[in-house]
């Protein structure tokens, strides 16, 4: 039978595409995005400001970069989240929401503990330990939120959910950076001592965790949790250790036995490499062109943030309007094009309009690519028995390009000069484009039904 116009699924109109952001499940993910973004700076940049003001030496401050380790290795305990229930909470709220509330309670307690540390008086290792607890609780919350989002949203809502999540995540970071500093200054203005003001500021930040807790209580448990409950009931006699081991092994075996699994994993590593390779050099490039720190803050951070938020929602529109493979092609070419805009900036030199255009292009297209890419990662997590573990592993793999493959970008820039560097950086997208063509030609995205539309 020949397909007719009537039998083909119609593309969603702009009104339908817009209203998806107002669906209750997408709004729940939005508020959870705020909860995920909030703690990142409290164990990072905001904490370093507090420590430096207290006179902590730079060597000790440098060691606190290690506090971010839980975000990198969170896949190691993701099988625990998949395999085990939280006593009482899971029975009351359900499998995912029970873990979500537990991680948020731990996060709130860890932030309060950090609040009562005094960088000027406490041994550095006590403050390091408290900050590490904040990061570990935050990473655990991330594991649960990712699994909750993938299992809660319909395929057509995944990109919109991620766009909302990214926007709220950025707002959460803004609250715990600039917002926290304003709060601390406010307490100082009403007579609190410097350390007391920081303590009170961190306690206020701990209070913002309630946003995520209320959201978790209002939300409903994903329907796919029923399959996990049935599996758990079937293995009720297993010990918790064996259950966790089976979840970890199952997550690997379930994925690796799929067709083209290795090619898909290579694609996960390489898709954002073009964006990361160029992005690794943005700061030194801007400084080398003669722009000041204030220029950097106002244009790179200010305009960049706005472009990222708008680009995230644009990515949601693209992913909803087109099939997944088509959306990935669009994201890939936009990322390549944004690198070439930086080639133009290198040739233009110290030009504020050129810098603004380049920064907007980079952040706007990068956000579109990120939302579409996350929709793909979500589509790969097809088993509710292993969502948390598989998604944590996939995001860890996706960081390989940003963390390791991009580490040599500076050497390339030194040897070639900025204009040639950014032209070459656009070409780093070619391996991912070859993989994208290969996977599409062999029906990989069609097998991700219904996520592949």
C-alpha positions as CSV (number, residue, x, y, z in Angstrom):
1,X,0.0,0.0,0.0
2,X,1.4,3.4,-1.0
3,X,1.6,5.9,1.8
4,X,-0.6,8.9,1.3
5,X,-0.5,12.3,2.9
6,X,-3.3,11.2,5.1
7,X,-1.5,8.2,6.4
8,X,1.8,10.1,7.2
9,X,2.1,11.4,10.7
10,X,1.8,15.2,10.6
11,X,4.6,17.3,12.1
12,X,3.5,19.0,15.3
13,X,2.6,22.7,14.7
14,X,4.2,25.5,16.6
15,X,1.3,25.7,19.1
16,X,1.6,22.0,19.9
17,X,5.4,22.3,20.1
18,X,5.1,25.2,22.5
19,X,2.4,23.7,24.8
20,X,4.5,20.6,25.5
21,X,6.5,22.8,27.8
22,X,3.4,23.4,29.9
23,X,2.7,19.7,30.4
24,X,2.8,18.7,34.1
25,X,5.6,16.1,33.6
26,X,7.8,18.6,31.8
27,X,7.2,21.2,34.5
28,X,8.2,18.7,37.1
29,X,11.5,18.1,35.2
30,X,12.0,21.9,35.1
31,X,11.8,22.3,38.8
32,X,14.1,19.2,39.3
33,X,16.6,20.9,37.0
34,X,16.8,23.8,39.4
35,X,17.4,21.4,42.3
36,X,20.1,19.7,40.3
37,X,21.9,22.9,39.4
38,X,21.8,24.5,42.9
39,X,24.4,22.5,44.8
40,X,27.1,22.5,42.1
41,X,28.7,25.9,43.0
42,X,28.2,25.4,46.7
43,X,31.0,22.8,46.7
44,X,32.8,24.6,43.9
45,X,33.3,28.2,42.9
46,X,31.2,29.8,45.7
47,X,33.0,27.8,48.3
48,X,36.4,28.9,46.8
49,X,35.3,32.6,47.2
50,X,34.6,31.9,50.9
51,X,37.9,30.1,51.4
52,X,40.0,32.8,49.7
53,X,38.3,35.6,51.7
54,X,39.2,33.6,54.8
55,X,42.8,33.6,53.8
56,X,43.2,29.9,52.8
57,X,46.3,29.5,50.7
58,X,46.1,28.8,46.9
59,X,47.6,25.4,47.2
60,X,44.9,24.2,49.5
61,X,42.2,25.9,47.3
62,X,43.6,24.1,44.3
63,X,43.1,20.7,46.0
64,X,39.4,21.4,46.3
65,X,39.1,20.7,42.5
66,X,39.0,17.1,43.6
67,X,35.7,17.7,45.3
68,X,34.1,17.3,41.9
69,X,35.1,13.6,41.7
70,X,31.7,12.2,42.6
71,X,30.2,13.8,39.5
72,X,32.7,11.9,37.3
73,X,32.4,8.5,38.9
74,X,28.7,8.5,39.9
75,X,28.1,5.5,37.6
76,X,29.8,3.4,40.2
77,X,26.9,3.6,42.6
78,X,24.1,4.1,40.1
79,X,23.4,0.3,40.2
80,X,22.4,0.7,43.9
81,X,19.8,3.2,42.8
82,X,18.5,0.8,40.2
83,X,18.5,-2.3,42.4
84,X,17.5,-1.3,45.9
85,X,14.6,0.5,47.5
86,X,14.9,3.1,50.2
87,X,13.4,1.8,53.4
88,X,10.1,3.5,54.2
89,X,10.4,6.2,51.6
90,X,10.2,3.9,48.6
91,X,7.2,2.2,50.1
92,X,5.6,5.5,50.7
93,X,6.6,7.4,47.5
94,X,7.7,4.8,45.1
95,X,11.0,3.6,43.7
96,X,12.4,6.7,42.0
97,X,10.8,9.3,44.2
98,X,11.9,7.6,47.4
99,X,15.5,7.8,46.2
100,X,14.9,11.4,45.1
101,X,13.7,12.6,48.5
102,X,16.5,10.7,50.3
103,X,19.2,12.3,48.2
104,X,17.7,15.7,48.8
105,X,17.5,15.2,52.6
106,X,21.2,14.2,52.5
107,X,22.0,17.2,50.3
108,X,20.3,19.6,52.7
109,X,22.1,18.1,55.7
110,X,25.5,18.2,53.9
111,X,25.1,21.9,52.9
112,X,24.2,22.8,56.5
113,X,27.2,20.8,57.7
114,X,29.4,22.8,55.3
115,X,27.8,26.0,56.5
116,X,29.2,25.5,60.0
117,X,32.7,24.9,58.8
118,X,35.1,27.9,59.2
119,X,37.8,28.0,56.6
120,X,40.0,30.2,58.8
121,X,39.8,27.8,61.8
122,X,38.6,24.4,60.8
123,X,41.2,21.9,59.5
124,X,41.1,21.9,55.7
125,X,40.3,18.2,55.6
126,X,37.1,18.7,57.6
127,X,35.9,21.3,55.1
128,X,37.0,19.1,52.2
129,X,35.0,16.2,53.7
130,X,31.9,18.3,54.1
131,X,32.2,19.6,50.5
132,X,32.7,16.1,49.3
133,X,29.5,15.0,51.0
134,X,27.7,17.9,49.2
135,X,29.1,16.7,45.9
136,X,28.2,13.1,46.5
137,X,24.6,13.8,47.6
138,X,24.3,16.1,44.5
139,X,25.7,13.5,42.2
140,X,23.2,10.9,43.6
141,X,20.4,13.3,43.1
142,X,21.6,13.7,39.5
143,X,21.5,9.9,39.0
144,X,17.9,9.8,40.2
145,X,16.7,12.8,38.4
146,X,18.1,11.5,35.1
147,X,16.4,8.2,35.6
148,X,13.1,9.8,36.7
149,X,13.2,12.1,33.6
150,X,13.9,9.3,31.1
151,X,11.2,7.1,32.6
152,X,8.5,9.8,33.2
153,X,8.5,11.6,29.9
154,X,7.0,10.3,26.6
155,X,9.4,10.2,23.7
156,X,7.9,13.4,22.2
157,X,8.5,15.1,25.5
158,X,12.1,14.2,26.1
159,X,13.8,17.1,24.3
160,X,11.4,19.6,25.7
161,X,12.0,18.1,29.2
162,X,15.7,18.4,28.7
163,X,15.5,22.0,27.4
164,X,13.5,22.9,30.5
165,X,15.9,21.1,32.7
166,X,18.9,22.9,31.3
167,X,17.3,26.3,31.6
168,X,16.4,25.7,35.3
169,X,19.8,24.0,35.9
170,X,21.5,27.3,34.8
171,X,19.1,29.3,37.1
172,X,20.0,27.0,40.0
173,X,23.7,27.7,39.4
174,X,23.0,31.4,39.2
175,X,21.2,31.3,42.5
176,X,24.1,29.4,44.2
177,X,26.8,31.7,42.7
178,X,25.7,35.3,42.3
179,X,22.6,34.8,44.5
180,X,24.6,33.3,47.3
181,X,27.2,36.1,47.2
182,X,24.4,38.7,47.4
183,X,22.8,36.9,50.3
184,X,26.2,36.8,52.2
185,X,26.7,40.5,51.5
186,X,23.2,41.2,52.7
187,X,23.9,39.5,56.1
188,X,27.1,41.5,56.4
189,X,25.2,44.7,55.8
190,X,22.9,44.0,58.7
191,X,25.8,43.4,61.1
192,X,26.7,39.8,60.8
193,X,30.4,38.9,61.0
194,X,32.1,37.7,57.8
195,X,32.1,34.0,58.7
196,X,28.6,34.2,60.3
197,X,27.3,35.8,57.1
198,X,28.8,32.9,55.0
199,X,27.2,30.4,57.5
200,X,23.8,32.0,57.2
201,X,24.2,32.3,53.4
202,X,24.8,28.6,53.1
203,X,21.9,27.8,55.3
204,X,19.7,29.9,53.0
205,X,21.0,27.9,50.1
206,X,20.2,24.6,52.0
207,X,16.6,25.9,52.3
208,X,16.4,26.2,48.5
209,X,16.7,22.4,48.3
210,X,13.1,22.3,49.5
211,X,12.1,23.3,45.9
212,X,13.3,19.9,44.7
213,X,11.7,18.1,47.7
214,X,8.3,19.7,47.2
215,X,8.6,18.8,43.5
216,X,9.3,15.2,44.3
217,X,6.3,15.0,46.6
218,X,4.0,16.6,44.0
219,X,5.2,14.3,41.2
220,X,3.9,10.9,40.4
221,X,6.0,7.8,40.2
222,X,6.9,6.8,36.6
223,X,4.7,4.1,35.2
224,X,7.7,2.1,34.1
225,X,8.6,1.4,37.7
226,X,5.9,-1.3,37.7
227,X,8.2,-3.5,35.5
228,X,11.1,-3.0,38.0
229,X,8.9,-3.9,40.9
230,X,7.8,-7.1,39.1
231,X,11.5,-8.0,38.5
232,X,12.3,-7.3,42.1
233,X,9.5,-9.4,43.4
234,X,10.7,-12.3,41.2
235,X,14.1,-12.1,42.9
236,X,12.9,-11.3,46.4
237,X,15.2,-14.0,47.9
238,X,18.4,-12.3,46.6
239,X,20.6,-10.5,49.0
240,X,21.0,-6.7,48.4
241,X,24.7,-7.2,47.3
242,X,23.7,-9.8,44.7
243,X,20.8,-7.6,43.5
244,X,23.2,-4.7,43.0
245,X,25.7,-6.9,41.2
246,X,23.0,-8.3,38.9
247,X,21.8,-4.8,38.1
248,X,25.3,-3.6,37.2
249,X,26.0,-6.7,35.1
250,X,22.6,-6.5,33.5
251,X,23.0,-2.9,32.5
252,X,26.2,-3.7,30.6
253,X,25.0,-6.9,29.0
254,X,21.6,-5.5,28.0
255,X,23.3,-2.7,26.1
256,X,26.3,-4.5,24.6
257,X,24.1,-7.3,23.1
258,X,22.2,-4.7,21.0
259,X,23.1,-4.4,17.3
260,X,25.7,-1.7,16.6
261,X,26.3,-1.1,20.3
262,X,30.0,-0.3,20.0
263,X,29.4,2.1,17.1
264,X,26.7,3.8,19.2
265,X,29.1,4.2,22.1
266,X,31.8,5.6,19.8
267,X,29.2,8.1,18.5
268,X,28.3,9.1,22.1
269,X,32.0,9.9,22.7
270,X,32.5,11.9,19.5
271,X,29.2,13.8,18.9
272,X,30.0,16.8,21.1
273,X,33.8,16.6,20.6
274,X,33.7,19.4,17.9
275,X,32.0,21.7,20.4
276,X,34.3,20.7,23.3
277,X,37.5,21.0,21.3
278,X,36.8,24.6,20.4
279,X,35.2,25.5,23.7
280,X,38.3,24.4,25.6
281,X,40.2,27.4,24.2
282,X,37.5,30.1,24.4
283,X,38.9,31.9,27.5
284,X,42.5,32.2,26.4
285,X,41.4,33.1,22.9
286,X,39.3,36.0,24.2
287,X,42.1,37.2,26.4
288,X,44.7,36.9,23.6
289,X,42.5,39.2,21.4
290,X,42.9,41.9,24.0
291,X,39.5,41.8,25.7
292,X,39.4,42.6,29.5
293,X,38.1,40.5,32.3
294,X,35.0,42.7,32.4
295,X,34.4,42.1,28.7
296,X,34.7,38.4,29.3
297,X,32.2,38.5,32.2
298,X,29.7,40.6,30.4
299,X,29.8,39.0,26.9
300,X,31.0,35.5,27.4
301,X,29.1,34.8,30.6
302,X,26.2,37.3,30.3
303,X,25.3,37.0,26.6
304,X,26.5,33.4,26.6
305,X,24.0,32.4,29.4
306,X,21.1,34.1,27.6
307,X,22.0,32.3,24.3
308,X,22.3,29.0,26.1
309,X,18.8,29.3,27.6
310,X,17.2,30.3,24.2
311,X,19.2,27.6,22.4
312,X,18.0,24.9,24.8
313,X,14.4,25.7,24.0
314,X,15.2,25.9,20.3
315,X,16.7,22.4,20.5
316,X,13.5,21.2,22.1
317,X,11.6,22.6,19.1
318,X,13.9,21.0,16.6
319,X,13.8,17.6,18.3
320,X,10.0,17.6,18.4
321,X,9.6,18.7,14.8
322,X,12.0,16.3,13.2
323,X,13.0,12.6,13.5
324,X,15.9,11.9,15.9
325,X,18.5,11.3,13.2
326,X,17.6,14.4,11.3
327,X,17.8,16.4,14.5
328,X,21.3,15.1,15.2
329,X,22.4,16.1,11.7
330,X,21.1,19.6,12.3
331,X,22.8,19.9,15.7
332,X,26.1,18.6,14.3
333,X,26.2,21.1,11.4
334,X,25.2,24.0,13.6
335,X,28.1,23.1,16.0
336,X,30.5,23.0,13.1
337,X,29.3,26.4,11.8
338,X,29.7,28.0,15.2
339,X,33.4,27.1,15.2
340,X,33.8,28.8,11.8
341,X,32.3,31.9,13.3
342,X,35.3,32.0,15.7
343,X,37.5,31.8,12.7
344,X,35.9,35.0,11.6
345,X,36.5,36.6,15.0
346,X,40.1,35.6,14.9
347,X,40.5,37.4,11.6
348,X,38.5,40.4,12.9
349,X,40.6,40.8,16.0
350,X,39.5,43.1,18.9
351,X,35.9,43.7,17.8
352,X,33.1,43.7,20.3
353,X,30.4,43.0,17.8
354,X,32.3,40.1,16.3
355,X,33.0,38.7,19.8
356,X,29.3,39.0,20.8
357,X,28.2,37.3,17.6
358,X,30.7,34.4,18.1
359,X,29.7,33.9,21.7
360,X,26.0,33.9,20.9
361,X,26.5,31.5,18.0
362,X,28.6,29.1,20.1
363,X,26.3,29.0,23.1
364,X,23.1,29.0,21.0
365,X,24.2,26.1,18.7
366,X,25.9,24.2,21.5
367,X,22.7,24.2,23.6
368,X,20.7,23.0,20.6
369,X,23.2,20.2,20.1
370,X,23.2,19.3,23.8
371,X,19.4,19.0,24.0
372,X,19.2,16.8,20.9
373,X,22.1,14.7,22.0
374,X,20.5,14.1,25.4
375,X,17.3,13.1,23.7
376,X,19.4,10.4,21.9
377,X,21.0,9.3,25.2
378,X,17.5,9.0,26.7
379,X,16.3,6.9,23.8
380,X,19.2,4.5,24.3
381,X,18.0,3.8,27.9
382,X,15.2,1.5,27.0
383,X,15.0,-0.8,30.0
384,X,13.5,0.6,33.3
385,X,15.6,-2.0,35.2
386,X,18.8,-0.2,34.2
387,X,17.9,3.4,33.4
388,X,20.0,5.0,36.2
389,X,23.1,2.9,35.5
390,X,23.0,3.1,31.7
391,X,22.4,6.8,31.6
392,X,25.2,7.5,34.1
393,X,27.6,5.4,32.0
394,X,26.5,7.1,28.8
395,X,27.0,10.6,30.3
396,X,30.4,9.5,31.6
397,X,31.4,8.4,28.1
398,X,30.1,11.6,26.6
399,X,32.5,13.5,28.9
400,X,35.5,11.7,27.4
401,X,35.7,14.1,24.5
402,X,35.4,17.1,26.7
403,X,37.8,15.9,29.4
404,X,40.4,13.9,27.5
405,X,40.2,14.2,23.7
406,X,40.1,18.0,24.0
407,X,43.2,18.2,26.3
408,X,45.5,18.7,23.4
409,X,43.6,21.7,21.9
410,X,46.1,24.2,23.4
411,X,49.0,22.6,21.6
412,X,47.2,22.7,18.3
413,X,46.3,26.4,18.8
414,X,50.0,27.2,19.6
415,X,51.2,25.5,16.4
416,X,48.6,26.8,14.0
417,X,47.3,30.2,15.2
418,X,43.8,31.0,16.2
419,X,42.2,31.3,12.8
420,X,43.5,28.0,11.6
421,X,42.8,26.3,14.9
422,X,39.1,27.1,14.8
423,X,38.9,26.0,11.1
424,X,40.5,22.7,12.1
425,X,38.2,22.4,15.1
426,X,35.2,22.4,12.8
427,X,36.7,19.4,11.0
428,X,36.9,17.4,14.3
429,X,33.1,16.8,13.7
430,X,33.8,14.6,10.7
431,X,34.3,11.3,12.6
432,X,30.9,11.8,14.3
433,X,29.3,12.6,11.0
434,X,30.6,9.4,9.4
435,X,29.3,7.4,12.4
436,X,25.9,9.2,12.2
437,X,25.6,8.3,8.5
438,X,26.7,4.7,9.2
439,X,24.2,4.3,12.1
440,X,21.4,5.9,10.2
441,X,22.0,3.8,7.0
442,X,21.8,0.6,9.1
443,X,18.5,1.5,10.8
444,X,20.0,2.2,14.2
445,X,17.6,5.1,14.9
446,X,14.6,3.2,13.6
447,X,15.3,0.6,16.3
448,X,14.9,3.3,19.0
449,X,11.1,3.2,18.4
450,X,9.2,5.2,19.5
451,X,12.0,7.7,20.4
452,X,13.2,7.8,16.8
453,X,9.7,8.9,15.7
